[in-house]
Amino acid sequence: RFALAVALREAGRLGEATSVLEEVVKPDPQFARAWYTLGLAYSAARRPDVALDALARSESLDPRNPQAAYAEAIILAREHRTREARVAVRRALQIAPDYREAAELLRMLQRNLGQGLPARDRPDDEEGS
């Protein structure tokens, strides 16, 4: 069933993919890859809150997979939650320091953080970037 869900997601049949993936994780809630794929499907279906929940579940089950943290960062950035996106992408880079896409996203987030805000409202760089 998992392979079917992946094929459905890749074919753009997001509603069907999410239904199948939800069925996959019910009896096997420890299936980190299914939670990750479900998070991607929810994200593609423009359901960021449930996507973030699914990706967080995946990350908690498989904390050595940087893709879940990176996917969270992408969603958070799209939602203009830049500080949270930076934290997520840094988690990905802690796991995989050579993760090129994550490093590029972090650079973009650092460049854009605070743009358009009055100086008094700009976030400080408490995380040392």
N, C-alpha and C positions, 0 to 999 in steps of 0.2 A: 504493500500500500504506500510506503514511503516513496518508492521509485515512481509510482503513478503520480503522487502529489508533486514531486519535483518536475516531472514532465508537464503536468498541467500548469504549474507556475511558469515554466519556461515558455509555454505556448500562450501565455497571457490569459489563461482561464483561471483568474484569481479566485473567484467565488468557489469554484469547484476545488481548487487547490487548498484553500483554507479549510473547507469542509472536511476534506480527506485528512489533512494534517491534524485538525482538531480530533478526528477519530483515532489517529495514530497515537497522539500523546495521552489520550484518556487511559488506555490500559498500560501504557509505558511512560509515565511522567518523568522518568529519568533519561529519556532519549534526547540528549542535548542537541544533536544535529536536527532533529525534527522541530524542536523549539526555535532553533536558529532559522530554519527554512520557513517556519510559520511566521516568524517576525519579518522576514523579507517579503513574504506574500502580503501580510497586513500592510506593510509600508507601501508596496506597489499599489495596493488598493486604497491608499490615502487614509489609512487608519493608524495614525502615529502613536496614539496612546497604547493601544493593544499591541502594536508592533514593539514598542519599547518594553512592555511587560514580558512579551515572549522572548525578546533578545536578552533581557536581564535574567530570565530563567535559564536560558541556554548558557549564559556566562557563568551563572552560579554552579551549574552542573559540570561545565568544562572550562574552568578558569584559565587554562593554557591556550585557548583558542582566541587569537586576537581579532578574528573576523567579527565576532559578536560585538565587541566593544567598538570596533570601527563602524559597523552598521548603526549602532546606537548613536555614534557621533554624527554620522551623516543625517540621520533623522532629526536629531536635536538642532543641528545647524540649519536645516530646512525650516524648523519651527522657530528660528531666531532665538534659540536658547544657547547662546554662544559660550557662556561660562561652563555649562554642563557638557556641551560638546567638547570643549577643550579637555575636561576631566576624562571623558570617555576615550578620546583619541590618545591621550597620554597613557591610559591603561593598555591600549593596544600596542603602543610603542614600548612599554615596559616588558611586555611579553615577547614582542618581536621588534627589536630596535632597528632592523633593516627593512621594515614594512614601508616601502616607498610611498604608497598612496596615503598612508596614515601620516607620514612626515609632511607630505604636501598639504594635507588637510589642516594639520596643526599650524603650518606657516600661514595658510590663508586665514584661519581663525584668528591668529595673533595679529595679522595685518588689519583685519576688519573689526576687531574688538574695540568697541568704544567709538567707532566712526559714527558721526551724526549725533552724538550725545554732547550736551554741554559739558565743559571740563569738570565741573563739580560732580557730574553723574557718571563719569567714566570709571570703569572698574580699575582698581589698583591691580598690580600684578603680584598678588600674594603667593603665587605658585612658582615664581622665579623664572619666568620665560623671557 
